[in-house]
Amino acid sequence: MIRAIGKRLLGAHGAPSEEKSARERSAREGDLERIVARSSAVGAMILAGASSRDIFDAMVRGIVEDSGADFAILRIAKPGGDIFEMKARAGLGDAPAEPLHSLSVSRTTFLGLCRGGEPLSGGFVVEARNACAEPDGPAPRRAESPDGKILLAGVEENGSVIGFFTLGYFDGVPGEPLEFQTKLYRDRVLLVLQRERAHEQLRDKERALAICKEELESVNQLKSNFLSVVSHELRTPLTSVKAYTETLLDNVDTIKRETLQDFLRVMDEEGERIIKLVDNILNFSRMETGNLKVERTTCNLNRMIEEVHLGLQAKLVAAKINTELRLPRTPCRIDADRELIRQLFQNLMANAIKFTPPGGTMTVTLEQEASAARIVVQDTGKGIPEDKIEKIFERFYQIDTSDTREHGGSGLGLAICKNIVDWHEGKIWVENVKDSGAKFVVLLPMKDIIVRQAASAGFIGSRRFERERYLTLLVEMLSEFLQARKASIMLVEKDQQILRIVAAKGLDSEFVQNTRLEVGDRIAGKVALTGEPLHVFDIESDGEYGRANNTLFYGTRSFISAPLRDEGEIVGVINVSDHVEGREFTHADRELLEALSTIIVGMLKKLDAYELVSMNFEKLKEAMRASLEMREAWGSRNLVNLTLIALTIGKKLALDERSLTALRLGMNLYDLGLMRIPRNIRIKKEDLTPKEREVLRGHPNIGFALTSPMNLEDRVMKMIRSHHEQYDGTGYPEGLSGIEIPVEARIVSVVDAFRALMSEGPYRRTFSLGEARAEIEKGALTRFDPEIVKAFGEALDDLGARDDKHELVLEAVEQELRQGRVERDKRLKIMQQEPVKEEIR
């Protein structure tokens, strides 16, 4: 068979000359025999179910060993097909490998090189110099331009190239054996990809079946809970009413008046209990079916909490429970349905009273954050079993389902609370506090975000709602990232060179709707004109922009304005002011705002596309929600410090500005997928089961999918997907090792591990700064890149890192803030001696 193949290949260019020796023919046939044998081995790997990575590695190694090529690289098209991503490589001897992001090739580059190459069976021969001249060329980069040629051999399916081999370097046109080998392997690659798709489809169907099974089991359990709870809650009061009624009927002529009053009082209480149960069922039904009428008005949460607390005084006294209200000095106001919010407070406090033992304390805390009101209701009871904490908000759910349970109730109170919070687009969850009972936390949006109404008369209904909700999330994300009470997005109306506010937080509604600012006028107009960001540390004392009463509008004196740039054109401006901590914005804040501007431009372009074709923005909204949840979970100030550490590491490694920008963004986005992992897995104190561990390990891919519509640079996407890869190849999701892992992802891996060590974990203690640093150093060469670990230690020293009660503090940031205050005081002294130039922004 091998000899027949050899004769066929040799005959493609005419019969061999008579001078061709038998030895040369034998060597050629020996090459073909090895190629076929190796291809058969690859086929056996496919049949045995080997991983695609092992199969692809075997292919490229075989090509290098059999053909004498310097290297072989296999690339496969990413979902969408515009980028070919490196999947396997071999060769190049001891030359250092390159990071993965530098080995991706665009479809445009690939097709352009093929068009300029020399056609060959199954591929194109291209000059190596031309391939290396492209920014994303397929050949590995070298300091000097390589001589020779490379072969690009495409893998096609249904007429479309879905991958290709890059082989080189060759002095001339590659020989027939290599053509034959690449043809065999292209077929094998296609078979592997089809196998992977079939497996993925099977997994999708299995997941869909599992979801259906869980839903059916849930419905069945709900029915059982409903029958159990309702029958118990109805039977108990009805039994009492019936007993007292029979006693009255039997003794109607002899019963004393005092006894009659006691009997009637008990019957009235039991009747109220039945009415409350029916009302809860009806209210919950209306919420579930969407028939609830919500009337939003401005609610003073301080006053409502005090009123509900006062109404529960009798129960508190009877239960011998102490209370503590922790309310802000200034009223916290939100736009909400007054009666629903009152019912929310009533249910949460009543639940705390029910589970707090005599002598215990119920604590109600209200805090005002940048974009939400945080309400915490904590009891000092036994807490909630960890395995039941995720079910606590389900309908008719009771922790104790026995007929003799200590605490009664319909099991609808907390389910109603969740529905109320959902109707107000907020969040509610419960946590166990060690030795202190359970803590229910509610986040209700402040709703001080104004979106200017679209001028288009045809933009109505659900699309108008989607647009307004989208811009609301966008400006809320801007506010949260910078921890600013006031933020705005302004766009240029190109035909008039006018800036208009499209969405704002913390500004007057009429001001948002009516403000028109000429490009070049005031702060935002000058930023739009020059394209340069403006960071004012103290707006009152600034000689050019100051005005004595600006604090009445801006809140604090520090202000940042940055341009929105789309392919070099200024399309708008973003502004932030009034930091929630009352401090000035730092240089790091300005860099983050500039980095955010690229994301915001991309998101606004997505919005434009939506208005034209009614695109679905669910993934983008989910990503923004996850980014807010990530900051809520980790703390904005802590995330700023961690980002600064990552940037300092990057600078010590002499990374270029694109990599540093990727780090600024990536540090705020890399773990979004974790926010979509079920909370009972994230906070579980016991060891995870294999299935739970598999779910948790899927969060890098979830984060990658969430951020895919953002049009982020490939470096940022690689950070999101690869931040749990480990230097020794034992990480996930792809098991990359060494410098196969992008350098930005290797930096994030170290900083993320440092954050986790210094944070309270579900099954470990919090590490001190010194302990966390030592633990990171122990992981060099196994989990972490030793060069990055070294730079990490130097970065902590340079930034003056210290821990204050396990909270990370960077002395460099504190010093910048102190220096800013000194400069502000100097300017104020000068301003007292000179009249201030007044200008309205």
C-alpha positions in Angstrom: 0.0 0.0 0.0 2.8 2.4 1.0 4.6 1.7 -2.3 1.4 2.4 -4.2 0.9 5.7 -2.5 4.6 6.6 -3.1 4.3 5.8 -6.8 1.1 7.9 -7.1 2.7 10.9 -5.4 5.9 10.7 -7.4 4.0 10.4 -10.6 2.2 13.7 -9.9 5.2 15.5 -11.5 6.1 13.0 -14.1 7.9 9.7 -13.8 11.2 9.8 -11.8 14.3 10.0 -13.9 16.2 6.9 -14.6 19.1 8.4 -12.6 17.0 8.3 -9.4 18.5 5.6 -7.3 16.7 2.9 -5.6 18.0 4.2 -2.3 16.2 7.6 -2.8 13.0 5.9 -3.7 13.3 3.7 -0.7 13.9 6.7 1.6 10.9 8.5 0.1 8.7 5.4 0.7 10.1 5.2 4.2 9.0 8.7 4.9 5.5 8.0 3.6 5.4 4.8 5.8 6.2 6.8 8.9 3.6 9.5 8.0 0.9 6.9 7.5 1.8 5.1 10.7 1.8 8.3 12.7 -1.5 9.3 11.1 -3.0 5.9 12.1 -1.7 6.6 15.7 -3.6 9.9 15.7 -6.7 8.2 14.4 -6.4 5.7 17.3 -6.2 8.6 19.8 -9.4 10.0 18.3 -11.2 6.6 18.6 -9.9 6.2 22.2 -11.4 9.6 23.2 -8.2 11.4 23.8 -8.5 15.2 24.4 -8.3 17.5 21.4 -5.3 19.2 22.9 -3.3 15.9 23.1 -4.4 15.0 19.5 -3.4 18.4 18.1 0.0 18.3 19.9 0.7 14.9 18.4 -0.1 16.2 14.9 2.3 19.2 15.1 5.0 17.2 16.7 4.7 14.6 13.9 4.9 17.2 11.2 8.1 18.7 12.7 9.7 15.3 13.2 8.8 13.9 9.8 9.2 16.9 7.6 12.2 18.6 9.0 10.3 21.9 9.4 11.5 24.3 12.0 8.0 24.7 13.5 4.4 23.7 13.1 1.4 25.6 14.5 -2.3 24.7 14.3 -4.9 27.5 14.7 -8.7 27.1 15.0 -11.3 29.8 14.4 -12.9 31.2 17.5 -16.8 31.4 17.7 -17.8 34.0 15.2 -14.9 33.0 12.9 -13.0 36.3 12.7 -9.9 35.2 14.7 -7.9 32.0 14.4 -6.6 31.0 17.9 -3.5 28.9 18.5 -4.3 25.4 19.7 -1.0 23.5 19.3 2.6 24.2 18.3 5.9 22.4 18.1 9.5 23.2 17.0 11.7 26.3 17.1 14.2 24.4 19.3 15.1 26.3 22.5 13.7 29.6 21.3 11.4 31.2 23.9 7.7 30.7 23.2 5.5 33.7 22.8 2.3 34.6 24.8 -0.9 33.2 23.3 -2.4 36.6 22.4 0.6 37.3 20.0 -0.1 34.0 18.2 -3.7 34.8 17.2 -4.3 35.6 13.5 -7.2 37.5 12.0 -9.1 36.0 9.0 -8.3 39.1 7.0 -4.5 38.6 7.5 -4.8 34.9 6.7 -6.8 35.4 3.5 -4.6 38.3 2.4 -1.4 36.1 2.7 -3.1 33.3 0.8 -4.0 35.5 -2.1 -0.4 36.7 -2.4 1.1 33.2 -2.1 1.8 30.4 -4.5 -1.0 27.8 -4.7 -0.1 24.3 -3.6 -2.2 21.2 -3.1 -4.3 22.0 0.0 -2.6 25.2 0.8 -0.4 28.2 -0.2 3.3 28.8 0.0 4.1 32.3 1.3 7.4 34.2 1.7 8.3 34.2 5.4 9.3 37.9 5.3 5.8 38.8 4.1 4.2 36.7 6.9 6.3 38.2 9.6 5.6 41.8 8.3 2.0 41.5 9.4 1.2 42.7 13.0 -0.7 39.4 13.6 1.2 37.3 11.1 1.0 33.5 11.4 4.8 32.8 11.7 6.5 33.2 15.1 8.2 36.6 15.5 12.0 36.9 15.5 14.3 39.7 16.0 15.5 39.4 12.4 13.4 38.7 9.4 13.6 34.9 8.5 14.5 33.7 5.1 12.7 31.0 3.2 9.0 30.1 2.9 6.1 28.9 5.0 3.2 26.7 4.1 -0.4 27.7 5.1 -2.7 24.6 4.9 -6.3 25.4 5.5 -8.9 23.1 7.2 -12.2 23.6 5.4 -15.8 22.6 6.3 -18.8 23.4 4.0 -16.6 25.7 1.9 -15.4 27.8 4.8 -11.9 27.8 6.4 -12.3 26.9 10.1 -8.6 26.4 10.8 -5.1 26.1 9.3 -1.6 24.8 9.8 1.4 27.1 9.5 4.6 25.1 8.7 8.1 26.5 8.1 10.7 27.4 7.3 11.5 25.9 3.8 14.1 26.8 1.3 11.7 26.1 -1.6 8.4 24.5 -2.3 7.6 21.7 0.2 7.8 18.2 -1.1 5.0 15.7 -1.8 5.3 13.8 1.5 4.5 17.0 3.5 1.5 17.7 1.2 0.3 14.2 1.8 0.8 14.5 5.6 -1.0 17.8 5.9 -3.9 16.5 3.9 -4.2 13.5 6.3 -4.0 15.8 9.4 -6.5 18.3 8.0 -9.1 15.5 7.8 -8.2 14.4 11.3 -8.6 18.0 12.6 -12.0 18.3 11.0 -13.0 14.9 12.6 -11.9 16.1 16.1 -13.8 19.4 15.8 -16.9 17.6 14.7 -16.5 15.2 17.6 -16.2 18.1 20.0 -19.3 19.7 18.6 -21.2 16.5 18.9 -20.1 16.1 22.5 -21.1 19.7 23.3 -24.5 19.2 21.8 -24.9 16.1 23.9 -23.9 18.0 27.0 -26.4 20.7 26.1 -29.1 18.2 25.9 -28.1 16.6 29.1 -28.1 19.9 30.8 -31.5 20.8 29.4 -32.9 17.4 30.6 -31.3 18.0 34.1 -33.0 21.4 34.2 -36.3 20.0 33.2 -35.9 17.3 35.9 -35.1 19.8 38.5 -38.0 22.0 37.5 -40.4 19.0 37.7 -39.1 18.0 41.1 -39.3 21.6 42.2 -43.0 21.9 41.1 -43.8 18.6 42.9 -42.0 19.8 46.1 -43.8 23.1 45.8 -47.2 21.3 45.7 -46.3 19.2 48.7 -45.1 22.3 50.6 -48.2 24.2 49.7 -50.5 21.4 51.0 -48.5 20.9 54.1 -48.1 24.6 55.1 -51.6 25.7 54.2 -53.3 22.7 55.8 -51.2 23.2 59.0 -51.8 27.0 59.1 -55.5 26.7 58.4 -56.1 23.6 60.7 -54.5 25.2 63.8 -56.6 28.4 63.9 -59.8 26.6 62.7 -59.4 24.0 65.4 -59.1 26.7 68.1 -62.1 28.6 66.6 -64.2 25.4 66.5 -63.3 24.4 70.1 -64.2 27.8 71.5 -67.4 27.9 69.4 -68.5 24.5 70.7 -67.8 25.6 74.3 -69.8 28.8 73.9 -72.7 26.9 72.4 -72.7 24.3 75.2 -72.6 27.0 77.9 -74.3 30.0 76.3 -76.6 30.5 79.3 -74.0 30.1 82.1 -70.7 31.4 80.8 -69.3 34.4 82.5 -68.9 37.7 80.7 -65.1 37.8 81.3 -64.7 34.3 79.9 -66.9 35.2 76.9 -64.6 38.2 76.2 -61.5 36.0 76.4 -63.0 33.4 74.1 -64.1 36.1 71.5 -60.7 37.7 71.6 -58.9 34.4 70.9 -61.4 33.7 68.1 -60.8 37.1 66.6 -57.0 36.6 66.7 -57.3 33.2 65.0 -59.6 34.7 62.4 -57.0 37.5 61.7 -54.4 34.8 61.3 -56.5 33.0 58.6 -57.2 36.3 56.8 -53.5 37.1 56.9 -52.7 33.7 55.3 -55.2 34.2 52.5 -54.0 37.8 51.9 -50.4 36.6 51.6 -51.4 33.9 49.1 -53.4 36.5 47.1 -50.6 39.1 47.2 -48.0 36.6 46.2 -50.2 35.4 43.3 -50.6 38.9 42.1 -46.8 39.4 42.2 -46.1 36.2 40.4 -48.6 36.8 37.6 -47.6 40.4 37.1 -51.0 41.8 38.1 -49.6 43.9 40.9 -50.0 47.7 40.5 -46.8 49.5 41.6 -47.0 53.2 42.3 -43.6 54.8 42.7 -43.2 57.8 45.0 -40.3 59.3 46.9 -39.9 57.2 50.1 -38.0 58.4 53.2 -36.5 55.0 54.3 -35.4 56.4 57.7 -38.9 57.4 58.6 -40.5 54.2 57.3 -38.1 52.0 59.3 -38.9 54.0 62.4 -42.7 53.7 61.8 -42.6 49.9 61.2 -40.4 49.5 64.3 -42.9 51.5 66.4 -45.8 49.4 65.1 -43.9 46.2 66.3 -43.2 47.5 69.8 -45.9 45.4 71.4 -44.5 42.2 69.9 -41.0 43.2 70.9 -42.0 43.8 74.4 -43.9 40.6 74.6 -41.0 38.6 73.2 -38.5 40.5 75.5 -36.3 41.4 72.6 -34.0 44.4 72.4 -33.7 46.5 69.3 -31.0 48.7 67.7 -31.7 51.0 64.8 -28.6 52.3 62.9 -29.9 55.0 60.6 -27.9 57.7 58.7 -28.1 61.2 59.9 -29.5 62.5 56.6 -32.7 60.9 55.2 -32.1 58.2 52.7 -34.7 58.6 49.9 -35.5 56.3 47.0 -38.3 56.1 44.4 -40.4 53.1 45.3 -43.9 51.8 46.1 -44.5 53.0 49.6 -46.8 50.2 50.7 -44.6 47.4 49.2 -41.5 48.8 50.9 -43.4 49.0 54.2 -44.5 45.4 53.8 -40.9 44.5 53.1 -39.7 46.1 56.4 -42.7 44.6 58.2 -41.9 41.0 57.0 -38.1 41.2 57.6 -38.5 42.6 61.1 -41.3 40.2 62.0 -39.1 37.3 60.8 -36.2 38.6 63.0 -38.5 38.8 66.0 -39.8 35.3 65.4 -36.3 33.7 65.5 -34.6 35.9 68.2 -34.7 34.3 71.6 -35.8 36.3 74.7 -33.1 38.7 75.8 -31.6 38.8 72.2 -31.3 41.8 69.9 -32.7 42.7 66.5 -30.5 45.2 64.7 -31.8 47.2 61.7 -29.1 49.1 59.7 -29.7 51.5 56.8 -26.7 52.7 54.7 -26.6 54.9 51.6 -24.2 53.8 48.9 -23.2 55.3 45.6 -26.2 53.9 43.7 -28.3 51.9 46.2 -29.7 51.9 49.7 -28.5 48.9 51.8 -30.9 47.6 54.5 -29.6 44.9 56.9 -31.9 43.2 59.4 -30.0 40.9 61.8 -31.2 38.6 64.6 -29.4 36.7 67.3 -31.1 33.4 66.8 -29.6 30.0 65.7 -29.1 31.0 62.1 -30.0 29.1 59.1 -28.6 25.6 58.2 -26.0 26.2 55.3 -27.7 23.5 53.1 -31.0 25.4 53.3 -29.8 29.0 53.0 -30.5 29.1 49.2 -34.1 27.8 49.6 -35.1 30.3 52.3 -36.9 32.6 49.7 -38.8 29.8 48.0 -42.6 29.8 48.2 -44.1 27.9 51.2 -40.7 26.8 52.3 -40.2 26.0 56.0 -36.9 25.0 57.6 -38.8 22.9 60.1 -41.5 20.9 58.3 -42.8 18.9 61.2 -46.3 19.3 62.6 -44.8 20.3 66.0 -42.5 23.0 64.6 -41.6 25.7 67.0 -42.3 28.7 64.7 -45.5 28.9 62.6 -46.0 30.8 59.4 -47.1 30.3 55.9 -43.6 30.3 54.4 -44.6 33.2 52.1 -43.2 36.1 54.1 -39.6 35.9 52.7 -40.9 34.9 49.2 -43.0 38.1 49.2 -39.9 40.0 50.3 -37.9 38.7 47.4 -40.7 39.5 44.9 -41.0 43.1 46.3 -37.2 43.5 45.9 -37.3 42.1 42.4 -40.1 44.4 41.5 -37.9 47.3 42.5 -34.9 45.8 40.5 -32.9 45.3 43.7 -31.2 42.3 45.4 -31.8 40.4 48.6 -29.8 37.6 50.3 -29.2 36.1 53.7 -25.9 35.3 55.5 -25.2 33.5 58.7 -23.1 35.6 61.1 -20.9 33.5 63.4 -22.4 33.2 66.9 -24.8 36.1 65.9 -27.7 34.5 64.1 -28.8 35.4 60.5 -28.4 38.6 58.6 -30.8 39.6 55.8 -29.3 42.1 53.3 -31.4 44.2 50.8 -30.0 46.5 48.1 -32.6 48.9 46.6 -31.5 51.1 43.7 -31.5 54.8 44.6 -33.1 55.6 41.2 -31.5 59.1 41.1 -30.5 58.3 37.5 -32.0 60.4 34.7 -32.1 59.3 31.1 -32.9 62.0 28.6 -35.9 61.0 26.5 -35.2 59.9 23.0 -36.3 62.3 20.3 -37.4 59.6 17.9 -41.2 59.3 17.8 -41.0 55.7 16.7 -38.9 54.7 19.7 -41.6 53.5 22.0 -42.9 50.7 24.1 -40.5 47.9 25.2 -37.6 49.3 23.1 -37.9 52.7 24.9 -37.8 50.8 28.2 -34.8 48.7 27.2 -32.9 51.8 26.0 -33.6 53.7 29.3 -32.7 50.6 31.4 -29.5 50.1 29.4 -28.3 53.7 29.8 -29.3 53.5 33.5 -27.1 50.5 34.0 -24.3 52.2 32.0 -24.2 55.3 34.1 -24.7 53.2 37.3 -21.6 51.2 36.3 -19.7 54.4 35.7 -20.7 55.7 39.1 -19.9 52.5 40.9 -16.5 52.0 39.3 -15.4 55.5 40.3 -17.5 55.5 43.5 -19.0 58.9 42.5 -22.3 60.2 43.7 -22.6 62.2 40.5 -21.8 61.0 37.0 -23.0 61.8 33.5 -22.5 60.7 29.9 -22.7 63.4 27.2 -22.7 62.8 23.5 -21.9 65.2 20.6 -24.8 66.0 18.2 -22.5 66.1 15.1 -24.7 68.2 12.9 -24.7 71.0 15.5 -21.5 70.4 17.5 -23.6 70.4 20.6 -23.1 68.2 23.7 -26.2 66.8 25.3 -26.5 64.7 28.5 -28.0 61.3 27.6 -27.8 59.8 31.1 -26.8 61.1 34.5 -26.8 60.1 38.1 -27.3 62.6 41.0 -28.2 65.5 38.7 -31.4 67.5 38.5 -33.9 66.0 36.0 -34.7 69.3 34.3 -31.0 70.1 34.0 -30.4 66.7 32.3 -33.3 67.1 29.8 -32.5 70.7 28.8 -28.8 71.2 29.0 -27.1 72.0 25.6 -23.4 72.7 25.7 -21.4 73.9 22.7 -18.2 72.1 22.0 -15.4 74.2 23.4 -17.5 75.8 26.1 -16.9 75.1 29.8 -15.2 72.0 31.2 -16.9 69.2 29.2 -17.0 71.3 26.0 -13.2 71.9 26.2 -12.6 68.2 26.8 -14.7 67.4 23.7 -12.7 70.0 21.7 -9.2 69.1 22.8 -9.7 65.4 23.3 -7.6 65.6 26.5 -9.0 64.5 29.9 -9.3 67.1 32.6 -8.7 66.3 36.3 -9.6 69.1 38.7 -8.4 68.4 42.2 -10.1 71.3 43.8 -12.7 73.0 41.6 -13.3 75.9 43.9 -9.7 77.0 44.1 -8.9 76.4 40.4 -8.2 79.7 38.8 -9.6 78.7 35.4 -12.7 76.7 36.3 -13.5 77.7 39.9 -16.7 79.2 41.3 -17.5 79.7 44.9 -20.8 77.9 44.9 -19.8 74.9 42.8 -20.0 72.6 45.8 -23.7 73.2 45.9 -23.9 71.5 42.5 -20.9 69.1 42.4 -21.0 68.0 46.0 -17.2 67.8 46.4 -14.5 69.9 44.9 -12.7 67.1 42.9 -13.9 66.4 39.3 -12.8 64.3 36.3 -13.9 64.7 32.7 -12.7 62.3 30.0 -13.4 62.2 26.2 -15.2 59.4 24.5 -13.2 58.5 21.4 -14.4 56.3 18.5 -11.6 55.6 16.0 -9.9 58.9 16.7 -13.2 60.9 16.6 -14.5 62.6 19.7 -18.1 61.4 20.1 -18.8 62.5 23.7 -17.5 63.1 27.3 -18.0 61.3 30.6 -17.9 63.2 33.9 -17.7 62.1 37.6 -17.7 64.2 40.8 -18.6 63.9 44.5 -16.7 60.8 45.7 -18.8 58.8 48.2 -15.9 58.9 50.7 -15.8 62.7 50.5 -12.2 62.6 49.2 -10.6 63.9 46.1 -10.2 61.7 43.0 -6.7 60.4 42.5 -4.5 59.9 39.5 -5.4 56.2 39.6 -9.1 57.2 39.4 -8.4 59.3 36.3 -6.6 56.4 34.6 -9.6 54.1 35.4 -12.0 56.6 33.9 -10.0 56.9 30.7 -9.9 53.1 30.5 -13.6 52.9 31.0 -14.2 55.4 28.2 -13.3 52.7 25.6 -15.8 50.3 27.1 -18.5 52.9 27.2 -18.0 53.9 23.6 -18.3 50.2 22.6 -21.5 49.9 24.6 -23.0 53.0 23.2 -22.3 51.7 19.7 -24.1 48.5 20.7 -27.0 50.7 21.8 -27.1 52.4 18.4 -27.3 49.0 16.7 -30.1 48.1 19.0 -32.1 51.1 18.1 -31.8 50.2 14.4 -32.4 46.5 14.6 -33.8 45.9 18.1 -30.8 43.8 19.2 -31.0 41.8 22.4 -28.7 43.3 25.2 -29.3 40.7 27.9 -25.6 39.6 28.0 -24.4 43.2 28.3 -26.8 44.0 31.1 -25.8 40.8 32.8 -22.1 41.7 32.6 -22.8 45.1 34.1 -24.9 43.6 36.9 -22.1 41.2 37.6 -19.5 44.0 37.6 -21.5 45.8 40.2 -21.9 42.6 42.3 -18.2 42.0 42.0 -17.4 45.5 43.4 -20.1 45.1 46.1 -18.5 41.7 47.1 -14.9 42.9 47.1 -15.2 46.6 47.9 -14.4 49.4 45.5 -11.5 50.7 47.5 -9.9 47.3 47.8 -10.3 46.7 44.0 -8.6 50.1 43.3 -5.6 49.1 45.5 -5.4 45.7 43.8 -5.5 47.3 40.4 -2.6 49.6 41.3 -0.6 46.6 42.5 -1.2 44.8 39.1 -0.2 48.0 37.2 3.0 48.4 39.2 3.9 44.8 38.5 3.3 45.4 34.8 5.5 48.5 34.8 8.3 46.5 36.5 8.0 43.9 33.7 8.3 46.8 31.1 4.9 45.9 29.6 3.7 48.2 26.8 0.8 50.7 27.3 -1.7 48.4 25.6 -1.0 45.7 28.2 -1.2 48.3 31.1 -4.6 49.5 29.8 -5.7 45.8 29.5 -4.7 45.4 33.2 -6.7 48.5 34.3 -9.8 47.1 32.7 -9.2 43.4 33.3 -8.7 43.8 37.0 -12.3 45.2 37.2 -13.8 42.5 35.0 -11.8 39.3 35.2 -14.0 37.5 37.8 -17.5 38.4 36.6 -18.2 34.8 35.9 -17.8 34.0 39.6 -20.8 36.3 40.4 -22.9 33.9 38.3 -22.0 30.8 40.2 -24.7 29.8 42.7 -24.1 31.5 46.0 -24.5 28.2 48.0 -21.4 26.9 46.1 -19.4 30.2 46.5 -19.8 30.4 50.3 -20.0 26.7 51.1 -17.9 26.0 54.3 -17.5 22.3 53.7 -15.5 20.7 50.9 -17.1 21.0 47.5 -18.5 17.9 45.9 -16.9 16.9 42.5 -20.0 18.2 40.7 -19.9 21.6 42.6 -16.2 21.9 41.9 -16.9 21.4 38.2 -19.5 24.1 38.3 -17.1 26.5 40.1 -14.3 25.8 37.6 -16.6 26.9 34.9 -16.7 30.5 35.9 -13.8 31.7 33.7 -15.8 30.6 30.6 -18.9 32.2 32.0 -17.1 35.5 32.5 -15.7 35.2 28.9 -19.2 34.7 27.5 -20.6 37.6 29.6 -18.0 40.0 28.3 -17.8 38.8 24.7 -20.3 41.4 23.5 -18.2 44.3 24.9 -15.7 44.2 22.0 -12.8 44.1 24.5 -9.3 43.7 23.3 -8.1 40.1 23.0 -5.6 40.7 25.9 -8.5 41.5 28.3 -10.5 38.5 27.1 -7.5 36.3 27.7 -7.2 37.6 31.2 -10.8 36.8 31.9 -10.5 33.3 30.6 -7.0 32.4 31.8 -6.7 33.9 35.2 -7.0 30.5 36.9 -4.3 28.8 34.7 -1.3 27.8 36.7 2.4 28.0 35.8 2.9 24.2 36.0 -0.1 23.4 33.8 -2.4 22.2 36.5 -4.9 25.1 36.3 -8.1 25.5 34.2 -10.0 25.8 31.9 -7.4 24.9 29.2 -4.5 23.6 31.3 -2.0 26.1 29.9 1.5 26.3 31.3 4.5 28.6 31.5 4.4 31.5 29.1 1.6 29.9 27.1 -0.5 31.8 29.7 -0.7 35.5 28.6 1.5 37.7 30.9 -1.5 39.8 31.9 -3.4 36.7 33.1 -0.3 35.6 35.0 -0.2 38.9 36.8 -3.9 38.7 37.6 -3.5 35.2 38.9 -1.0 36.4 41.5 -3.0 39.5 42.5 -6.3 37.5 42.7 -4.6 34.8 45.0 -3.3 37.7 47.2 -6.9 39.2 47.4 -8.3 35.8 48.3 -5.8 35.2 51.0 -6.4 38.6 52.6 -10.2 38.1 52.5 -12.4 36.1 54.7 -13.0 32.7 53.1 -15.8 30.2 53.7 -13.4 27.5 55.0 -10.2 29.3 56.0 -9.0 32.1 58.1 -7.9 35.5 56.9 -4.2 35.9 56.2 -2.1 38.8 57.4 -0.2 40.8 54.7 3.1 39.0 55.6 1.4 35.6 55.6 -0.3 36.2 52.3 3.0 37.4 50.8 4.8 34.3 52.0 2.1 32.1 50.6 2.4 33.7 47.2 6.2 33.2 47.2 5.7 29.5 48.1 3.7 29.2 44.9 6.5 30.4 42.6 7.2 27.8 39.8 4.1 25.8 40.6 1.1 28.1 40.6 2.8 31.3 39.7 5.4 32.7 37.3 8.5 33.3 39.5 9.4 36.5 37.7 5.9 37.9 38.4 6.1 36.8 42.0 9.4 38.7 42.4 7.8 41.8 40.8 4.8 41.4 43.0 7.0 41.6 46.2 8.8 44.7 44.8 5.5 46.3 44.0 4.2 45.8 47.5 7.4 47.4 48.9 7.3 50.3 46.4 3.6 51.1 47.2 4.2 50.8 51.0 1.6 48.0 51.5 0.5 47.4 55.0 -2.6 45.8 56.6 -4.9 47.6 59.0 -7.1 45.1 60.7 -6.7 42.8 57.6 -7.6 45.6 55.3 -5.0 46.4 52.6 -3.6 50.0 52.7 -1.2 51.4 50.2 0.9 54.2 51.6 1.6 55.6 48.1 -2.1 56.3 47.6 -2.5 57.8 51.1 0.5 60.0 50.4 -1.0 61.2 47.1 -4.2 62.1 48.9 -2.3 63.9 51.6 -0.2 65.8 49.0 -3.4 66.8 47.2 -4.8 68.3 50.3 -1.6 70.2 51.0 -1.8 71.6 47.4 -5.4 72.5 47.9 -4.7 74.4 51.1 -1.9 76.3 49.3 -4.3 77.3 46.5 -7.0 78.3 48.9 -4.6 80.7 50.6 -3.7 82.3 47.3 -7.4 82.5 46.3 -8.1 84.4 49.5 -5.8 87.2 48.3 -7.1 87.3 44.7 -10.6 87.5 43.1 -11.8 84.2 41.7 -12.5 84.0 38.0 -16.1 82.8 37.8 -17.2 80.4 35.1 -20.2 78.1 35.0 -19.3 74.6 33.9 
